[in-house]
Each structure stands twice: as structure tokens, then as C-alpha cells.
Amino acid sequence: MLEVGYADDLLDDYEAGQLAEEFDYATPQEVIAWALGRWGRHVALFTSFQAEGMAILDMAWRIDPGVRVFTVDTGRLPQETYDMVEEVRQRYGLSVEVKFPDAEQVENMVRKHGPNLYTKSVPARLLCCNVRKVEPIRKALAGLSGWMTGLRREQWASRANIRKVEIDHEHGGLAKISPLADWTLAEVTDYNRAHDVPVHGLYAKGFTSIGCAPCTRATSAGEDPRAGRWWWEKNAPKECGIHCPIESGGFEHELDAILQHGATGPLRVVT
């Protein structure tokens, strides 16, 4: 097991830039080993148990069997995701840290907008994502020096420029580590097969990106892998706000430009 590390050992912009250059051609295992060696218990993997997150989990566990893993139970997850939590616990012996949304916020949101508000408009859907996913993650990241994600550059346009090591200014300046940034889906699949990594049950049913049960469907041949996320929305970004933050305004401006609402000012997502 690796050393504990330091909770206040945050990167500055200069060091983050140097590390991003240094690790640009590094293997995922090298990036993960560096993060775990530097921060120990103060870096954690966030995963929804999709292929990318499971590949990183397997790699990290082989480096440090006590690696911290957390996920968010939005209250609307498919049963197959809960099955993955149990399989990870049994297969790797890890105590998955499951975070939950604030019950009062959920109650107020549902009382005001109804249980299926995500179908009514893009701002309403973003509100649901914010309450059920973004805020619980924000609270979970408090006190960490870094977090690891399964983001890849080829997943979506908003992720095309991610670096393997960045400063996450939206979450207090901790490091955001994306070990698979330059990997293709084929490389992720090959790794998982070679190491017999547990596979989310919805992949066998045609799902290529997995989120909450009401907001995810299977995709057809030739569709973009994220086409099954919020498929009823037209010309809206396939993001929930975790990696394109809403509160800072950056995601609002992107969404506003896409929906051509510039004349009336940016969209606002409020509870």
C-alpha cells in the first residue's frame, strides 16, 4: 500500500503545464502510479463503472490495492450499475465510496418541476444533473488533492483538448488526472479483455455510454457512442456538468451559443 500523501500538495499552473507535457506520451499506468505516489489517500478515482473507469480501476488496484474509488448514486441508476458496485467490491476487495444527492434538494426540485423534469427542456435537464450528480461530486472532492477520471479525447468535442494532468479550478484547484486521455475505445476494450476486467451489463444490450436509466438508451450501428445520452435533445452538448461546469458560467455560454439564445442572454439553471 502506498504512503498517505499530502492533502495540501496542490499543483500550480506552471507545474501542471510541465507535468502535462511530461506525461503526454506516458502510459496510463505511469500516470496513475505518479498520482498515487504523490497523494496516496488524497487522490481518488471517480467512476460510473463504464469501460474507461473500470480500466483505470483495474490498473490502479494493481499498483495500490487500497486505491480510493467513489461513485454517485443519483437515485435513478439502472440495476446493472448497482450490480457493478457489488462485483467491484467482491472482485477487488474495495470499499466503494457511494455518494448521494442532498435529499432536501431532490425533494424541492421534484416538488417544483416534477419527477421527469429532464424531458421538459435542456435547462431543466441540467438542473436535474446538477442536483443529482454534480453537487454530490463537488462535496466528495472537498479535501482531496486530485481525482482520476476516465475521460478520453475522442469521446466528445468538449473533451478533445483534455490533458492527462490538469488543474481543476472548478473544484478548488485540485488536480484532475485523465490517464486514458489519448487512448481509443479499442485500446480500452483490448485492455479490459486482456485483464478480464468486469464489464457493465448494459454493454451487451447495445449501450455505448451509460448514465441514469431514464436518460440513457442503446445506440444503433453508426451512431456516435454518446448518442444514447439525452437522445431527445437536439443540438445540445452531451454533458451533465461534471466535466463542463455549470456554475462557473462556462457551460452556460457553450449551451447558449449552441441553442442560439444569445439575444436574450445566457440560460440560467437554478433550483
VENTA-V367828 format. One record per pair of residues at least 24 apart in sequence whose C-alpha atoms are under 8 Angstrom apart, sorted by sequence separation. I is the first residue (numbers start at 1). J is the second residue. D is the distance in whole Angstrom. If there is no record, write none. Layout:
# VENTA-V367828
I:J:D  I:J:D
This chain:
# VENTA-V367828
44:68:5  45:69:5  46:70:5  47:71:5  48:72:7  235:259:7  43:68:7  44:69:6  45:70:6  46:71:6  69:94:8  71:96:7  73:98:6  75:100:8  106:131:7  41:67:7  44:70:7  68:94:8  69:95:8  70:96:6  71:97:6  72:98:6  73:99:6  74:100:6  105:131:7  106:132:7  152:178:7  32:59:8  33:60:7  40:67:8  41:68:7  65:92:8  67:94:8  68:95:8  69:96:5  70:97:4  71:98:5  72:99:5  73:100:5  74:101:6  147:174:8  149:176:7  151:178:6  28:56:8  32:60:6  36:64:8  66:94:7  68:96:7  69:97:6  70:98:6  71:99:6  72:100:6  73:101:8  146:174:5  147:175:6  148:176:6  149:177:6  150:178:6  152:180:6  153:181:5  154:182:8  65:94:8  68:97:8  70:99:7  72:101:8  102:131:8  142:171:8  145:174:5  146:175:4  147:176:5  148:177:5  149:178:5  150:179:7  151:180:7  152:181:4  153:182:6  9:39:8  29:59:6  33:63:7  101:131:6  102:132:8  141:171:7  142:172:8  144:174:7  145:175:6  146:176:6  147:177:6  148:178:6  149:179:8  150:180:6  151:181:6  152:182:6  153:183:8  154:184:7  29:60:7  36:67:8  61:92:7  101:132:5  146:177:7  148:179:8  150:181:8  152:183:6  5:37:7  6:38:8  7:39:7  49:81:7  100:132:8  101:133:7  152:184:8  5:38:6  6:39:6  48:81:7  138:171:7  2:36:7  3:37:7  5:39:4  6:40:8  101:135:7  102:136:7  2:37:6  4:39:7  5:40:5  7:42:6  49:84:7  101:136:5  3:39:8  4:40:5  5:41:7  6:42:7  49:85:8  100:136:6  3:40:6  4:41:5  5:42:7  99:136:6  2:40:6  3:41:8  4:42:7  99:137:7  99:140:7  75:132:8  74:132:5  74:133:6  73:133:8  72:133:7  2:64:6  1:64:5  1:65:7  72:136:7  1:66:6  72:137:7  155:225:8  156:226:8  155:226:8  170:245:7  170:248:7  156:238:8  158:244:8  56:150:7  53:149:7  53:150:5  52:150:5  52:151:8  44:144:8  42:143:7  43:144:6  46:147:7  42:144:5  43:145:6  44:146:7  45:147:6  46:148:6  47:149:7  42:145:6  43:146:5  44:147:5  45:148:5  46:149:6  47:150:7  42:146:7  43:147:5  44:148:6  45:149:6  43:148:7  137:242:8  39:145:7  134:240:8  39:146:8  134:241:6  134:242:5  133:242:7  88:198:8  130:240:7  35:146:8  87:198:7  122:233:7  129:240:6  130:241:7  129:241:7  119:232:8  84:198:8  122:236:8  126:240:6  84:199:8  126:241:7  84:200:6  130:246:8  81:200:7  80:200:7  81:201:8  80:201:6  80:202:7  56:179:8  56:180:8  52:180:8  31:164:8  55:188:7  77:211:7  78:212:6  10:145:6  77:212:5  78:213:5  7:143:7  9:145:6  52:188:6  55:191:7  76:212:5  77:213:5  7:144:6  8:145:7  51:188:7  55:192:6  76:213:6  7:145:5  51:189:7  54:192:8  74:212:7  76:214:7  6:145:8  24:163:7  58:197:7  24:164:7  23:164:7  51:192:8  23:165:8  35:177:8  55:197:7  127:269:6  20:163:6  54:197:7  126:269:7  127:270:7  20:164:6  54:198:7  123:267:7  127:271:7  20:165:5  54:199:8  123:268:7  124:269:7  19:165:6  20:166:7  31:177:8  123:269:6  32:179:7  17:165:8  31:179:6  51:199:7  16:165:6  17:166:8  50:199:8  51:200:7  16:166:6  29:179:8  50:200:6  16:167:7  28:179:5  49:200:7  27:179:8  28:180:6  13:167:7  12:167:8  11:167:7  50:209:7  50:210:7  11:173:8  48:210:8  109:271:6  10:173:7  11:174:7  48:211:8  108:271:8  10:174:6  11:175:7  10:175:7
